[in-house]
Amino acid sequence: VVESCVNSIGVNVNTASAPLLSYVSGIGPTLAENIISYRSQNGEFSTRMELPQVPRLGAKSFEHAACFFANF
């Protein structure tokens, strides 16, 4: 159910927890933790184009996940 909601509605990358982020297409548990860590060190994301700066978030992961991040 959570996966269906995440992929239908999306998540706010600036407030979502690591477990919730891991349900986003292209994002697993390790990458979700990297997003949280990057956000903690650098502040909130202002655009989707900042996401590739997250360690280990490559082009394919970005391609799969970017449209599921809301509130930009």
JOWODA-V663568 format. One record per backbone hydrogen bond with DSSP energy under -0.5 kcal/mol. NH is the residue of the N-H (numbers start at 1). CO is the residue of the C=O. E is the energy in kcal/mol with one decimal. If there is no record, write none. Layout:
((NH/CO/E) (NH/CO/E))
This chain:
((5/1/-2.2) (6/2/-2.9) (7/3/-2.4) (8/4/-1.0) (9/5/-3.2) (10/5/-0.8) (10/6/-1.3) (11/68/-2.5) (13/11/-0.8) (13/70/-0.6) (15/12/-1.5) (16/12/-2.4) (21/17/-2.7) (22/18/-2.0) (23/20/-1.6) (24/21/-1.8) (27/24/-2.3) (28/26/-0.5) (32/28/-2.4) (33/29/-2.0) (34/30/-1.9) (35/31/-2.1) (36/32/-2.1) (37/33/-2.6) (38/34/-2.6) (39/35/-2.6) (40/36/-2.3) (41/37/-2.0) (42/38/-2.5) (43/39/-1.8) (50/47/-1.3) (51/48/-1.8) (53/50/-1.9) (54/51/-2.3) (57/54/-2.1) (58/56/-1.1) (62/58/-2.5) (63/59/-2.5) (64/60/-2.2) (65/61/-2.3) (66/62/-2.7) (68/65/-2.2) (69/66/-1.3) (70/11/-3.0) (70/68/-0.7))
